[in-house]
Amino acid sequence: MAANQRTIRTDYRQYCSHAGDEVRIETEFATPAEFLPETPPRIVHRSCSHYCVCNLHDKAACSFAVTLPQVILLPAQFV
C-alpha cells in the first residue's frame, strides 16, 4: 500500500425522507504507510450519497451533509 491511500466504503443504506430516496452513508478512510503496520486506518470523513440534494434546500437535514460542521462531544472532564 502506498502512503496516504484513501478508500471509500459504504457503511449502510437507509431511506431518507428529506432526499426522498434511499441513500448510502459512505466513510472515507486513509490507510497508513507500509512502515507503520500497527496503525489503524483513519476516518477522513463520512457523507451521504445524496448530500447535493440536501444542500440545495435552505437548511441541511442531517449530520451527513458535507457543509455541516462536525460536532465533537467532549467528556465532562474536558469541558
C-alpha positions in Angstrom: 0.0 0.0 0.0 1.2 3.5 -0.8 1.2 6.2 1.8 -2.0 8.2 2.1 -4.1 5.8 0.1 -7.7 6.5 0.6 -10.6 4.2 0.2 -14.4 4.8 0.4 -16.6 2.2 2.0 -20.4 2.1 2.1 -21.4 1.6 5.7 -25.2 1.2 5.3 -28.2 2.2 3.2 -31.4 3.8 4.5 -34.4 5.7 3.3 -34.1 9.5 3.7 -37.4 11.4 3.8 -35.6 14.7 3.1 -34.0 13.4 -0.2 -37.0 11.2 -0.9 -34.8 8.2 -1.9 -32.6 5.5 -0.5 -29.2 6.9 0.4 -25.8 5.4 1.1 -23.8 6.5 4.1 -20.1 6.4 3.0 -16.9 6.6 5.0 -13.6 7.6 3.6 -10.5 6.0 5.2 -6.9 6.9 4.9 -4.6 3.9 5.3 -1.2 4.2 7.0 2.1 3.8 5.2 3.8 0.4 5.0 6.3 1.4 7.6 3.5 1.9 10.2 1.8 -1.5 10.1 0.2 -1.3 13.6 -1.5 2.0 12.9 -5.2 1.5 12.1 -6.8 3.3 9.2 -8.1 6.8 10.0 -11.6 8.1 9.2 -11.3 11.2 7.0 -15.0 11.9 6.7 -18.5 10.5 6.5 -21.0 11.7 4.0 -24.3 10.8 2.4 -24.6 9.8 -1.3 -27.4 12.5 -1.8 -25.7 15.4 0.1 -26.1 17.6 -3.0 -29.9 17.3 -2.8 -29.9 18.3 0.9 -27.5 21.3 0.3 -29.9 22.7 -2.3 -32.5 23.3 0.4 -32.4 26.2 2.8 -31.4 24.0 5.7 -29.4 20.8 5.8 -31.3 17.9 7.3 -28.7 15.7 8.8 -25.2 15.5 10.0 -24.0 13.6 6.9 -24.5 16.7 4.7 -21.0 17.8 3.8 -21.5 21.5 4.6 -22.5 21.0 8.3 -19.6 21.4 10.8 -18.7 18.3 12.7 -19.8 18.4 16.3 -17.2 16.9 18.7 -18.6 15.9 22.0 -16.0 16.0 24.8 -16.2 14.2 28.1 -17.3 16.3 31.1 -13.7 16.4 32.4 -12.6 18.5 29.4 -15.4 21.0 29.4 
